[in-house]
Amino acid sequence: MVDVSQHDMVPDHSVVDDEELDGVLEEYDIKSTDLPKIKRTDPALPDDAEVGDVIKIVRDSRTTDTATIYRLVVE
């Protein structure tokens, strides 16, 4: 079987630690449930991601060097 998470076109996905998450939520004045969602079954997620975790996705960007987005893991 192919490991989709290792494909060149899939951006880096990582689980956000509590300290970084607190900073992000405070900066945008939101709750984690306000973040866009990503399903736990998404093949690009790290193996240690669990429902309720927040995932940091770092993508290449044409207008900036990289773009960082956050997603809440749901069932």
N, CA, C and O of each residue as an XYZ file, in Angstrom:
300
protein
N       0.839     -1.174      0.000
C       0.000      0.000      0.000
C       0.891      1.247      0.000
O       1.981      1.233      0.571
N       0.436      2.297     -0.626
C       1.185      3.541     -0.744
C       0.946      4.409      0.483
O      -0.189      4.540      0.941
N       2.012      5.004      1.018
C       1.902      5.930      2.152
C       1.727      7.332      1.586
O       2.700      7.984      1.206
N       0.474      7.793      1.534
C       0.146      9.082      0.939
C       0.877     10.218      1.628
O       1.256     11.189      0.973
N       1.085     10.120      2.929
C       1.712     11.216      3.675
C       3.151     11.483      3.229
O       3.701     12.540      3.536
N       3.758     10.555      2.521
C       5.138     10.725      2.064
C       5.227     11.263      0.638
O       6.329     11.436      0.118
N       4.092     11.530      0.001
C       4.084     12.033     -1.367
C       4.593     13.475     -1.403
O       4.357     14.241     -0.468
N       5.285     13.841     -2.470
C       5.867     15.184     -2.621
C       4.825     16.295     -2.571
O       5.131     17.400     -2.123
N       3.611     16.028     -3.018
C       2.568     17.054     -3.095
C       1.822     17.264     -1.775
O       1.048     18.214     -1.656
N       2.037     16.403     -0.791
C       1.352     16.515      0.493
C       2.190     17.400      1.420
O       3.349     17.088      1.692
N       1.606     18.508      1.908
C       2.365     19.393      2.797
C       2.622     18.730      4.154
O       1.984     17.736      4.500
N       3.560     19.291      4.911
C       3.882     18.755      6.233
C       2.706     18.937      7.184
O       2.143     20.027      7.294
N       2.341     17.849      7.874
C       1.288     17.858      8.890
C       1.936     17.483     10.215
O       2.698     16.518     10.275
N       1.647     18.229     11.278
C       2.174     17.878     12.592
C       1.162     18.257     13.663
O       0.393     19.206     13.506
N       1.178     17.499     14.753
C       0.291     17.772     15.880
C       0.856     18.961     16.651
O       2.049     19.007     16.951
N      -0.016     19.927     16.970
C       0.390     21.138     17.670
C       0.422     20.860     19.172
O      -0.520     20.282     19.717
N       1.515     21.274     19.852
C       1.565     21.104     21.308
C       0.706     22.174     21.973
O       0.346     23.171     21.348
N       0.380     21.959     23.246
C      -0.542     22.838     23.970
C      -0.071     24.285     24.033
O      -0.882     25.204     23.919
N       1.216     24.496     24.213
C       1.754     25.853     24.325
C       1.572     26.626     23.014
O       1.130     27.775     23.026
N       1.911     26.002     21.896
C       1.752     26.659     20.600
C       0.274     26.895     20.301
O      -0.094     27.947     19.778
N      -0.572     25.918     20.631
C      -2.003     26.055     20.400
C      -2.579     27.238     21.169
O      -3.369     28.011     20.627
N      -2.185     27.378     22.427
C      -2.665     28.509     23.233
C      -2.302     29.836     22.572
O      -3.115     30.760     22.550
N      -1.102     29.936     22.042
C      -0.662     31.153     21.377
C      -1.465     31.456     20.121
O      -1.827     32.607     19.875
N      -1.744     30.434     19.332
C      -2.513     30.607     18.090
C      -3.940     31.035     18.412
O      -4.460     31.975     17.810
N      -4.572     30.346     19.360
C      -5.954     30.663     19.711
C      -6.067     32.067     20.293
O      -7.033     32.782     20.027
N      -5.080     32.453     21.085
C      -5.082     33.799     21.666
C      -4.870     34.863     20.577
O      -5.523     35.907     20.582
N      -3.961     34.587     19.660
C      -3.670     35.555     18.588
C      -4.911     35.858     17.750
O      -5.154     37.009     17.385
N      -5.689     34.827     17.449
C      -6.872     35.012     16.609
C      -8.159     35.176     17.417
O      -9.228     35.377     16.842
N      -8.063     35.092     18.732
C      -9.212     35.239     19.632
C     -10.340     34.274     19.248
O     -11.484     34.675     19.032
N      -9.975     32.981     19.171
C     -10.934     31.935     18.817
C     -10.781     30.755     19.760
O      -9.849     30.707     20.562
N     -11.709     29.794     19.658
C     -11.600     28.513     20.363
C     -11.177     27.470     19.331
O     -11.337     27.682     18.129
N     -10.644     26.355     19.794
C     -10.197     25.331     18.851
C     -11.355     24.813     18.001
O     -11.141     24.390     16.865
N     -12.567     24.839     18.529
C     -13.724     24.366     17.756
C     -14.089     25.321     16.618
O     -14.871     24.961     15.739
N     -13.531     26.528     16.626
C     -13.764     27.481     15.537
C     -12.867     27.212     14.329
O     -13.103     27.752     13.248
N     -11.853     26.389     14.508
C     -10.926     26.087     13.417
C     -11.603     25.217     12.357
O     -12.550     24.491     12.662
N     -11.121     25.287     11.115
C     -11.599     24.345     10.092
C     -11.291     22.913     10.546
O     -10.376     22.692     11.340
N     -12.043     21.963     10.049
C     -11.935     20.576     10.497
C     -11.170     19.724      9.490
O     -11.082     20.050      8.306
N     -10.614     18.611     10.004
C     -10.002     17.580      9.166
C     -10.382     16.236      9.783
O     -10.305     16.065     11.000
N     -10.789     15.294      8.955
C     -11.228     13.993      9.462
C     -10.036     13.152      9.934
O      -8.948     13.210      9.361
N     -10.267     12.386     10.971
C      -9.237     11.501     11.524
C      -8.780     10.488     10.486
O      -7.653      9.999     10.551
N      -9.633     10.176      9.543
C      -9.304      9.178      8.516
C      -8.495      9.751      7.361
O      -8.139      9.016      6.440
N      -8.195     11.052      7.389
C      -7.403     11.662      6.324
C      -6.033     10.991      6.285
O      -5.339     10.963      7.301
N      -5.631     10.456      5.147
C      -4.372      9.715      5.080
C      -3.120     10.558      5.318
O      -2.057     10.001      5.594
N      -3.217     11.880      5.218
C      -2.042     12.737      5.410
C      -1.750     13.011      6.880
O      -0.676     13.517      7.207
N      -2.690     12.685      7.777
C      -2.475     12.959      9.205
C      -1.366     12.093      9.784
O      -1.173     10.956      9.355
N      -0.636     12.630     10.758
C       0.364     11.808     11.451
C      -0.337     10.668     12.201
O      -1.494     10.801     12.601
N       0.359      9.569     12.384
C      -0.222      8.402     13.065
C      -0.645      8.704     14.493
O      -1.586      8.089     14.994
N       0.031      9.642     15.165
C      -0.284      9.928     16.560
C      -1.413     10.945     16.735
O      -1.740     11.304     17.866
N      -2.015     11.417     15.637
C      -3.109     12.395     15.726
C      -4.381     11.708     16.226
O      -4.747     10.626     15.766
N      -5.038     12.363     17.175
C      -6.276     11.829     17.739
C      -7.376     12.879     17.602
O      -7.097     14.062     17.406
N      -8.622     12.436     17.706
C      -9.754     13.353     17.664
C      -9.579     14.396     18.763
O      -9.296     14.047     19.909
N      -9.746     15.673     18.421
C      -9.570     16.766     19.370
C      -8.216     17.448     19.254
O      -8.046     18.559     19.756
N      -7.250     16.810     18.604
C      -5.944     17.429     18.392
C      -6.057     18.520     17.323
O      -6.976     18.509     16.504
N      -5.127     19.442     17.344
C      -5.034     20.455     16.297
C      -3.786     20.150     15.479
O      -2.710     19.894     16.018
N      -3.962     20.186     14.160
C      -2.890     19.865     13.229
C      -2.387     21.144     12.574
O      -3.173     21.988     12.143
N      -1.076     21.274     12.505
C      -0.439     22.397     11.819
C      -0.004     21.897     10.446
O       0.701     20.894     10.330
N      -0.436     22.611      9.409
C      -0.096     22.237      8.043
C       0.708     23.384      7.430
O       0.242     24.522      7.382
N       1.907     23.078      6.969
C       2.780     24.092      6.374
C       2.881     23.794      4.888
O       3.417     22.766      4.473
N       2.348     24.730      4.090
C       2.310     24.570      2.636
C       3.233     25.582      1.965
O       3.512     26.648      2.514
N       3.699     25.232      0.772
C       4.393     26.201     -0.063
C       3.367     27.215     -0.545
O       2.197     26.885     -0.738
N       3.811     28.442     -0.736
C       2.909     29.495     -1.171
C       3.551     30.308     -2.284
O       4.758     30.547     -2.273
N       2.735     30.732     -3.245
C       3.259     31.563     -4.336
C       3.503     32.996     -3.877
O       4.393     33.669     -4.398
N       2.722     33.469     -2.909
C       2.833     34.861     -2.482
C       3.755     35.056     -1.285
O       4.339     36.127     -1.119
N       3.886     34.039     -0.461
C       4.844     34.065      0.638
C       5.663     32.792      0.540
O       5.336     31.912     -0.257
N       6.686     32.678      1.307
C       7.523     31.478      1.244
C       6.722     30.241      1.630
O       6.713     29.239      0.915
N       6.050     30.331      2.776
C       5.200     29.230      3.245
C       3.921     29.804      3.845
O       3.873     30.964      4.253
N       2.893     28.973      3.889
C       1.623     29.344      4.512
C       1.318     28.296      5.577
O       1.368     27.097      5.302
N       1.004     28.742      6.789
C       0.691     27.829      7.879
C      -0.796     27.906      8.178
O      -1.349     28.989      8.371
N      -1.437     26.744      8.215
C      -2.852     26.668      8.543
C      -3.038     25.640      9.644
O      -2.180     24.783      9.853
N      -4.158     25.725     10.347
C      -4.445     24.832     11.455
C      -5.791     24.173     11.216
O      -6.711     24.808     10.700
N      -5.916     22.899     11.589
C      -7.145     22.138     11.460
C      -7.406     21.357     12.746
O      -6.473     20.862     13.378
N      -8.662     21.251     13.125
C      -9.084     20.450     14.270
C      -9.445     19.063     13.777
O     -10.206     18.929     12.819
N      -8.910     18.020     14.420
C      -9.189     16.649     14.027
C     -10.554     16.229     14.577
O     -10.810     16.339     15.776
N     -11.421     15.750     13.692
C     -12.750     15.268     14.073
C     -12.923     13.837     13.582
O     -12.129     13.344     12.780
N     -13.981     13.167     14.077
C     -14.247     11.785     13.648
C     -14.691     11.758     12.275
O     -14.963     10.686     11.735
